[in-house]
């Protein structure tokens, strides 16, 4: 069984990506906890995804899948964008607060005076596949929504509790996994990657 490494240590991402790739016959895993951090110094979601996937494919000599994703808020000129995961690095964590919660807290503080009609946002996901022989494929997909004034829901991770899918009236953190996998930016990018595996003989 051919091995695919998801170039992340994020177990939430593994939960979303593992089953669809396993259906194609791949043995899927994430990077071990002790794996060194890969510097994401690209200027776009696509560049960062390729940086991670290329590094892992070359280093571990296997197929590597990496995504770079984040939320872009219209009223903030696209912030936090590619800095979504480290948006609150300049904030001190409150007692018991996770990094995700700190990121959400910072975003809510910056948006506190923005009215509901100006809180449009979109999740972005660029997903890259890199093979040890140098073949590459990148998909970039979005998920449009609006930013709430407070967190809602217990599922998901990251900015999911603040992101409202207006069509369903649910946040990413209120959706069942099966519903989210039918709508999210990451699910759309993954579907494009799976289609590429099938049709482009990746």
C-alpha atoms as an extended CHARMM CRD file, in Angstrom:
* protein
*
       202  EXT
         1         1  UNK       CA              0.0000000000        0.0000000000        0.0000000000  PROA      1               0.0000000000
         2         2  UNK       CA              1.4790000000        3.3290000000       -1.0660000000  PROA      2               0.0000000000
         3         3  UNK       CA              2.1050000000        5.8020000000        1.7110000000  PROA      3               0.0000000000
         4         4  UNK       CA              0.7780000000        9.3620000000        1.7970000000  PROA      4               0.0000000000
         5         5  UNK       CA              1.9620000000       11.7830000000        4.4420000000  PROA      5               0.0000000000
         6         6  UNK       CA             -0.2850000000       14.6940000000        5.3430000000  PROA      6               0.0000000000
         7         7  UNK       CA              2.2830000000       17.4260000000        5.9870000000  PROA      7               0.0000000000
         8         8  UNK       CA              0.8350000000       18.5410000000        9.3020000000  PROA      8               0.0000000000
         9         9  UNK       CA              0.6870000000       17.5360000000       12.9630000000  PROA      9               0.0000000000
        10        10  UNK       CA             -2.8810000000       18.8280000000       13.1960000000  PROA      10              0.0000000000
        11        11  UNK       CA             -5.1150000000       15.8820000000       14.0760000000  PROA      11              0.0000000000
        12        12  UNK       CA             -8.1760000000       17.8670000000       13.0250000000  PROA      12              0.0000000000
        13        13  UNK       CA             -6.8570000000       18.0360000000        9.4860000000  PROA      13              0.0000000000
        14        14  UNK       CA             -6.0460000000       14.3170000000        9.5280000000  PROA      14              0.0000000000
        15        15  UNK       CA             -9.6240000000       13.5570000000       10.5690000000  PROA      15              0.0000000000
        16        16  UNK       CA            -10.9320000000       15.4400000000        7.5280000000  PROA      16              0.0000000000
        17        17  UNK       CA             -8.4350000000       14.1190000000        4.9790000000  PROA      17              0.0000000000
        18        18  UNK       CA             -7.6950000000       10.5360000000        5.9930000000  PROA      18              0.0000000000
        19        19  UNK       CA            -10.8450000000        8.6520000000        4.9740000000  PROA      19              0.0000000000
        20        20  UNK       CA            -11.2350000000       10.0810000000        1.4250000000  PROA      20              0.0000000000
        21        21  UNK       CA             -7.5680000000        9.3660000000        0.6200000000  PROA      21              0.0000000000
        22        22  UNK       CA             -7.7180000000        5.9060000000        2.1930000000  PROA      22              0.0000000000
        23        23  UNK       CA            -10.5520000000        5.0310000000       -0.2080000000  PROA      23              0.0000000000
        24        24  UNK       CA             -8.0240000000        5.4330000000       -3.0320000000  PROA      24              0.0000000000
        25        25  UNK       CA             -5.8690000000        2.7600000000       -1.4220000000  PROA      25              0.0000000000
        26        26  UNK       CA             -3.3180000000        4.9470000000        0.3520000000  PROA      26              0.0000000000
        27        27  UNK       CA             -1.9480000000        4.4260000000        3.8510000000  PROA      27              0.0000000000
        28        28  UNK       CA             -2.4240000000        7.8960000000        5.3370000000  PROA      28              0.0000000000
        29        29  UNK       CA             -0.6350000000        9.4430000000        8.3030000000  PROA      29              0.0000000000
        30        30  UNK       CA              0.4940000000       12.8160000000        9.6210000000  PROA      30              0.0000000000
        31        31  UNK       CA              3.9660000000       13.9580000000       10.5280000000  PROA      31              0.0000000000
        32        32  UNK       CA              5.3030000000       12.6460000000       13.8450000000  PROA      32              0.0000000000
        33        33  UNK       CA              5.2260000000       15.0850000000       16.7600000000  PROA      33              0.0000000000
        34        34  UNK       CA              9.0170000000       15.3120000000       16.8120000000  PROA      34              0.0000000000
        35        35  UNK       CA              9.2350000000       16.3130000000       13.1300000000  PROA      35              0.0000000000
        36        36  UNK       CA             10.8560000000       19.7600000000       12.7430000000  PROA      36              0.0000000000
        37        37  UNK       CA              8.6340000000       22.7090000000       11.9500000000  PROA      37              0.0000000000
        38        38  UNK       CA              8.6290000000       23.6770000000        8.2720000000  PROA      38              0.0000000000
        39        39  UNK       CA              8.9710000000       27.4130000000        7.7590000000  PROA      39              0.0000000000
        40        40  UNK       CA              6.0370000000       28.7610000000        5.7690000000  PROA      40              0.0000000000
        41        41  UNK       CA              7.5170000000       31.8820000000        4.1910000000  PROA      41              0.0000000000
        42        42  UNK       CA              5.4180000000       32.0100000000        1.0330000000  PROA      42              0.0000000000
        43        43  UNK       CA              3.3340000000       35.0040000000        0.0150000000  PROA      43              0.0000000000
        44        44  UNK       CA              0.1680000000       33.0180000000       -0.7440000000  PROA      44              0.0000000000
        45        45  UNK       CA             -1.7740000000       29.9510000000        0.3530000000  PROA      45              0.0000000000
        46        46  UNK       CA             -0.5230000000       28.1150000000       -2.7520000000  PROA      46              0.0000000000
        47        47  UNK       CA              3.1370000000       28.9010000000       -2.0840000000  PROA      47              0.0000000000
        48        48  UNK       CA              2.9300000000       27.7800000000        1.5380000000  PROA      48              0.0000000000
        49        49  UNK       CA              1.1870000000       24.5240000000        0.6370000000  PROA      49              0.0000000000
        50        50  UNK       CA              3.8590000000       23.7280000000       -1.9460000000  PROA      50              0.0000000000
        51        51  UNK       CA              6.6900000000       24.5970000000        0.4640000000  PROA      51              0.0000000000
        52        52  UNK       CA              5.4060000000       22.0540000000        2.9810000000  PROA      52              0.0000000000
        53        53  UNK       CA              4.5740000000       19.3320000000        0.4800000000  PROA      53              0.0000000000
        54        54  UNK       CA              7.8850000000       19.6440000000       -1.3740000000  PROA      54              0.0000000000
        55        55  UNK       CA              9.8800000000       19.4970000000        1.8450000000  PROA      55              0.0000000000
        56        56  UNK       CA              8.1420000000       16.3580000000        3.1030000000  PROA      56              0.0000000000
        57        57  UNK       CA              8.1540000000       14.5690000000       -0.2660000000  PROA      57              0.0000000000
        58        58  UNK       CA             11.8920000000       15.1690000000       -0.6530000000  PROA      58              0.0000000000
        59        59  UNK       CA             12.7500000000       14.4050000000        2.9530000000  PROA      59              0.0000000000
        60        60  UNK       CA             10.6240000000       11.2830000000        3.4940000000  PROA      60              0.0000000000
        61        61  UNK       CA             10.5860000000       10.0170000000       -0.1240000000  PROA      61              0.0000000000
        62        62  UNK       CA              6.8400000000        9.5480000000       -0.2870000000  PROA      62              0.0000000000
        63        63  UNK       CA              3.7670000000       11.2800000000       -1.6390000000  PROA      63              0.0000000000
        64        64  UNK       CA              3.0840000000       14.3860000000        0.4310000000  PROA      64              0.0000000000
        65        65  UNK       CA             -0.1650000000       16.3000000000        0.7120000000  PROA      65              0.0000000000
        66        66  UNK       CA             -0.1180000000       19.7110000000        2.3460000000  PROA      66              0.0000000000
        67        67  UNK       CA             -2.6670000000       22.4350000000        2.6640000000  PROA      67              0.0000000000
        68        68  UNK       CA             -2.4370000000       26.0290000000        3.6940000000  PROA      68              0.0000000000
        69        69  UNK       CA             -5.7230000000       27.4430000000        4.7690000000  PROA      69              0.0000000000
        70        70  UNK       CA             -7.1400000000       30.3880000000        6.6030000000  PROA      70              0.0000000000
        71        71  UNK       CA             -9.9110000000       32.8910000000        6.8640000000  PROA      71              0.0000000000
        72        72  UNK       CA             -9.9650000000       36.1620000000        4.9560000000  PROA      72              0.0000000000
        73        73  UNK       CA            -12.2220000000       38.8820000000        6.3710000000  PROA      73              0.0000000000
        74        74  UNK       CA            -13.4260000000       41.5430000000        3.9430000000  PROA      74              0.0000000000
        75        75  UNK       CA            -13.5320000000       44.4070000000        6.4630000000  PROA      75              0.0000000000
        76        76  UNK       CA             -9.9200000000       43.7320000000        7.4610000000  PROA      76              0.0000000000
        77        77  UNK       CA             -8.5840000000       43.7670000000        3.9210000000  PROA      77              0.0000000000
        78        78  UNK       CA             -8.2390000000       39.9840000000        3.8560000000  PROA      78              0.0000000000
        79        79  UNK       CA             -6.7550000000       39.4960000000        7.3230000000  PROA      79              0.0000000000
        80        80  UNK       CA             -5.7480000000       37.1940000000        8.8530000000  PROA      80              0.0000000000
        81        81  UNK       CA             -5.2300000000       35.3300000000        5.5540000000  PROA      81              0.0000000000
        82        82  UNK       CA             -2.0370000000       33.2940000000        5.3710000000  PROA      82              0.0000000000
        83        83  UNK       CA             -1.3020000000       34.2770000000        8.9770000000  PROA      83              0.0000000000
        84        84  UNK       CA             -4.5160000000       32.7040000000       10.3110000000  PROA      84              0.0000000000
        85        85  UNK       CA             -2.8230000000       29.9610000000       12.3290000000  PROA      85              0.0000000000
        86        86  UNK       CA             -0.4540000000       32.4010000000       14.0240000000  PROA      86              0.0000000000
        87        87  UNK       CA             -2.6820000000       35.4660000000       14.0770000000  PROA      87              0.0000000000
        88        88  UNK       CA             -2.5410000000       35.8950000000       17.8550000000  PROA      88              0.0000000000
        89        89  UNK       CA              1.1530000000       35.1270000000       18.2980000000  PROA      89              0.0000000000
        90        90  UNK       CA              1.4500000000       38.6450000000       19.7250000000  PROA      90              0.0000000000
        91        91  UNK       CA             -1.1970000000       37.8710000000       22.3690000000  PROA      91              0.0000000000
        92        92  UNK       CA             -0.4810000000       36.2980000000       25.7390000000  PROA      92              0.0000000000
        93        93  UNK       CA             -2.6550000000       33.2330000000       26.2650000000  PROA      93              0.0000000000
        94        94  UNK       CA             -5.2710000000       33.5680000000       28.9810000000  PROA      94              0.0000000000
        95        95  UNK       CA             -5.4190000000       30.8120000000       31.6280000000  PROA      95              0.0000000000
        96        96  UNK       CA             -6.6380000000       27.6350000000       29.9380000000  PROA      96              0.0000000000
        97        97  UNK       CA             -6.8500000000       29.3090000000       26.5350000000  PROA      97              0.0000000000
        98        98  UNK       CA             -5.7750000000       27.4170000000       23.4220000000  PROA      98              0.0000000000
        99        99  UNK       CA             -4.0500000000       28.9830000000       20.4410000000  PROA      99              0.0000000000
       100       100  UNK       CA             -7.2620000000       28.6320000000       18.4230000000  PROA      100             0.0000000000
       101       101  UNK       CA             -9.2210000000       30.4720000000       21.1100000000  PROA      101             0.0000000000
       102       102  UNK       CA             -6.6340000000       33.2640000000       21.1970000000  PROA      102             0.0000000000
       103       103  UNK       CA             -6.8330000000       33.6480000000       17.4130000000  PROA      103             0.0000000000
       104       104  UNK       CA            -10.6140000000       33.9030000000       17.6470000000  PROA      104             0.0000000000
       105       105  UNK       CA            -10.3810000000       36.3960000000       20.5060000000  PROA      105             0.0000000000
       106       106  UNK       CA             -8.0660000000       38.6660000000       18.5280000000  PROA      106             0.0000000000
       107       107  UNK       CA            -10.2770000000       38.5110000000       15.4430000000  PROA      107             0.0000000000
       108       108  UNK       CA            -13.3910000000       39.3460000000       17.4680000000  PROA      108             0.0000000000
       109       109  UNK       CA            -11.6120000000       42.2840000000       19.0960000000  PROA      109             0.0000000000
       110       110  UNK       CA            -10.5590000000       43.7090000000       15.7380000000  PROA      110             0.0000000000
       111       111  UNK       CA            -14.0890000000       43.2710000000       14.3800000000  PROA      111             0.0000000000
       112       112  UNK       CA            -16.0190000000       44.4270000000       17.4490000000  PROA      112             0.0000000000
       113       113  UNK       CA            -17.2660000000       47.6740000000       15.8560000000  PROA      113             0.0000000000
       114       114  UNK       CA            -18.0410000000       46.2250000000       12.4170000000  PROA      114             0.0000000000
       115       115  UNK       CA            -21.7980000000       45.8040000000       11.7900000000  PROA      115             0.0000000000
       116       116  UNK       CA            -23.3400000000       42.5320000000       10.6620000000  PROA      116             0.0000000000
       117       117  UNK       CA            -23.8000000000       43.6550000000        7.0570000000  PROA      117             0.0000000000
       118       118  UNK       CA            -20.0470000000       44.2600000000        6.6890000000  PROA      118             0.0000000000
       119       119  UNK       CA            -18.8050000000       41.0040000000        8.2390000000  PROA      119             0.0000000000
       120       120  UNK       CA            -18.3950000000       38.9960000000        5.0340000000  PROA      120             0.0000000000
       121       121  UNK       CA            -15.5410000000       36.5070000000        5.0070000000  PROA      121             0.0000000000
       122       122  UNK       CA            -14.3150000000       33.3840000000        3.2860000000  PROA      122             0.0000000000
       123       123  UNK       CA            -12.2630000000       30.3830000000        4.2140000000  PROA      123             0.0000000000
       124       124  UNK       CA             -9.5100000000       29.6240000000        1.6810000000  PROA      124             0.0000000000
       125       125  UNK       CA             -7.6570000000       26.3480000000        1.1870000000  PROA      125             0.0000000000
       126       126  UNK       CA             -4.8090000000       25.5980000000       -1.1740000000  PROA      126             0.0000000000
       127       127  UNK       CA             -3.9510000000       21.8970000000       -1.2140000000  PROA      127             0.0000000000
       128       128  UNK       CA             -0.7760000000       20.6480000000       -2.8440000000  PROA      128             0.0000000000
       129       129  UNK       CA              0.2810000000       17.1260000000       -3.7740000000  PROA      129             0.0000000000
       130       130  UNK       CA              3.9700000000       16.5190000000       -4.4220000000  PROA      130             0.0000000000
       131       131  UNK       CA              5.5150000000       13.2230000000       -5.5050000000  PROA      131             0.0000000000
       132       132  UNK       CA              9.1290000000       12.2090000000       -4.8640000000  PROA      132             0.0000000000
       133       133  UNK       CA              9.6950000000       12.3010000000       -8.6370000000  PROA      133             0.0000000000
       134       134  UNK       CA              8.7490000000       15.9850000000       -8.7690000000  PROA      134             0.0000000000
       135       135  UNK       CA              5.1860000000       15.8150000000      -10.0720000000  PROA      135             0.0000000000
       136       136  UNK       CA              2.9380000000       18.4320000000       -8.4690000000  PROA      136             0.0000000000
       137       137  UNK       CA             -0.7030000000       19.4620000000       -8.3190000000  PROA      137             0.0000000000
       138       138  UNK       CA             -2.3840000000       22.3480000000       -6.4760000000  PROA      138             0.0000000000
       139       139  UNK       CA             -6.0720000000       23.0950000000       -5.9110000000  PROA      139             0.0000000000
       140       140  UNK       CA             -7.3900000000       26.3390000000       -4.3720000000  PROA      140             0.0000000000
       141       141  UNK       CA            -10.9940000000       26.4740000000       -3.1230000000  PROA      141             0.0000000000
       142       142  UNK       CA            -13.0830000000       28.8280000000       -0.9740000000  PROA      142             0.0000000000
       143       143  UNK       CA            -16.0840000000       28.7200000000        1.3740000000  PROA      143             0.0000000000
       144       144  UNK       CA            -18.0540000000       31.9620000000        1.6320000000  PROA      144             0.0000000000
       145       145  UNK       CA            -19.7460000000       33.0630000000        4.8370000000  PROA      145             0.0000000000
       146       146  UNK       CA            -20.0490000000       35.7390000000        7.4740000000  PROA      146             0.0000000000
       147       147  UNK       CA            -18.2430000000       36.3350000000       10.7610000000  PROA      147             0.0000000000
       148       148  UNK       CA            -20.3000000000       36.1470000000       13.9430000000  PROA      148             0.0000000000
       149       149  UNK       CA            -19.9430000000       38.3440000000       17.0280000000  PROA      149             0.0000000000
       150       150  UNK       CA            -19.3410000000       35.3350000000       19.2940000000  PROA      150             0.0000000000
       151       151  UNK       CA            -18.4020000000       31.6780000000       19.0310000000  PROA      151             0.0000000000
       152       152  UNK       CA            -21.1160000000       29.1400000000       18.3840000000  PROA      152             0.0000000000
       153       153  UNK       CA            -20.7750000000       25.3450000000       18.3790000000  PROA      153             0.0000000000
       154       154  UNK       CA            -18.3910000000       22.7320000000       19.7660000000  PROA      154             0.0000000000
       155       155  UNK       CA            -17.2740000000       20.7990000000       16.6770000000  PROA      155             0.0000000000
       156       156  UNK       CA            -14.5210000000       21.6500000000       14.2220000000  PROA      156             0.0000000000
       157       157  UNK       CA            -11.4070000000       23.6480000000       15.0190000000  PROA      157             0.0000000000
       158       158  UNK       CA             -9.7450000000       26.9670000000       14.2880000000  PROA      158             0.0000000000
       159       159  UNK       CA            -12.1650000000       29.7080000000       13.2500000000  PROA      159             0.0000000000
       160       160  UNK       CA            -15.0800000000       27.2920000000       12.7210000000  PROA      160             0.0000000000
       161       161  UNK       CA            -17.0740000000       28.6180000000       15.7290000000  PROA      161             0.0000000000
       162       162  UNK       CA            -17.1040000000       32.1460000000       14.2490000000  PROA      162             0.0000000000
       163       163  UNK       CA            -17.7780000000       31.2740000000       10.6030000000  PROA      163             0.0000000000
       164       164  UNK       CA            -21.4550000000       31.1860000000        9.6480000000  PROA      164             0.0000000000
       165       165  UNK       CA            -22.6030000000       29.3770000000        6.5290000000  PROA      165             0.0000000000
       166       166  UNK       CA            -25.5420000000       31.6430000000        5.7270000000  PROA      166             0.0000000000
       167       167  UNK       CA            -27.2580000000       29.1080000000        3.4990000000  PROA      167             0.0000000000
       168       168  UNK       CA            -27.4870000000       26.5290000000        6.2960000000  PROA      168             0.0000000000
       169       169  UNK       CA            -27.5850000000       28.9950000000        9.1980000000  PROA      169             0.0000000000
       170       170  UNK       CA            -24.8940000000       26.9920000000       10.9870000000  PROA      170             0.0000000000
       171       171  UNK       CA            -21.2990000000       27.6660000000       11.9220000000  PROA      171             0.0000000000
       172       172  UNK       CA            -18.5390000000       25.3160000000       10.9080000000  PROA      172             0.0000000000
       173       173  UNK       CA            -18.4670000000       24.2100000000       14.5510000000  PROA      173             0.0000000000
       174       174  UNK       CA            -22.1780000000       23.3800000000       14.6240000000  PROA      174             0.0000000000
       175       175  UNK       CA            -22.1110000000       21.1040000000       11.5920000000  PROA      175             0.0000000000
       176       176  UNK       CA            -21.8570000000       17.3710000000       11.6880000000  PROA      176             0.0000000000
       177       177  UNK       CA            -18.6360000000       16.2130000000       10.0650000000  PROA      177             0.0000000000
       178       178  UNK       CA            -20.5010000000       14.7550000000        7.0940000000  PROA      178             0.0000000000
       179       179  UNK       CA            -22.2400000000       18.0860000000        6.4380000000  PROA      179             0.0000000000
       180       180  UNK       CA            -19.0350000000       20.0780000000        6.7500000000  PROA      180             0.0000000000
       181       181  UNK       CA            -17.2270000000       17.7130000000        4.3750000000  PROA      181             0.0000000000
       182       182  UNK       CA            -19.8260000000       18.5340000000        1.7580000000  PROA      182             0.0000000000
       183       183  UNK       CA            -19.3120000000       22.2970000000        1.9660000000  PROA      183             0.0000000000
       184       184  UNK       CA            -15.9530000000       23.3450000000        3.3660000000  PROA      184             0.0000000000
       185       185  UNK       CA            -13.0180000000       24.8890000000        1.5400000000  PROA      185             0.0000000000
       186       186  UNK       CA            -10.7870000000       21.9890000000        2.5690000000  PROA      186             0.0000000000
       187       187  UNK       CA            -13.3190000000       19.3980000000        1.4000000000  PROA      187             0.0000000000
       188       188  UNK       CA            -13.6200000000       21.1220000000       -1.9940000000  PROA      188             0.0000000000
       189       189  UNK       CA             -9.8330000000       21.2420000000       -2.3780000000  PROA      189             0.0000000000
       190       190  UNK       CA             -9.5530000000       17.6050000000       -1.3460000000  PROA      190             0.0000000000
       191       191  UNK       CA            -12.1840000000       16.6080000000       -3.8940000000  PROA      191             0.0000000000
       192       192  UNK       CA            -10.1500000000       18.3640000000       -6.5860000000  PROA      192             0.0000000000
       193       193  UNK       CA             -7.0300000000       16.5140000000       -5.4460000000  PROA      193             0.0000000000
       194       194  UNK       CA             -8.8250000000       13.1510000000       -5.4770000000  PROA      194             0.0000000000
       195       195  UNK       CA            -10.1710000000       13.8740000000       -8.9590000000  PROA      195             0.0000000000
       196       196  UNK       CA             -6.6310000000       14.6710000000      -10.0740000000  PROA      196             0.0000000000
       197       197  UNK       CA             -5.3930000000       11.3500000000       -8.6910000000  PROA      197             0.0000000000
       198       198  UNK       CA             -8.0720000000        9.5860000000      -10.6930000000  PROA      198             0.0000000000
       199       199  UNK       CA             -8.0190000000       11.4730000000      -13.9750000000  PROA      199             0.0000000000
       200       200  UNK       CA             -4.4340000000       12.6990000000      -14.2550000000  PROA      200             0.0000000000
       201       201  UNK       CA             -2.9020000000        9.4070000000      -13.1200000000  PROA      201             0.0000000000
       202       202  UNK       CA             -1.0330000000       11.1120000000      -10.3130000000  PROA      202             0.0000000000
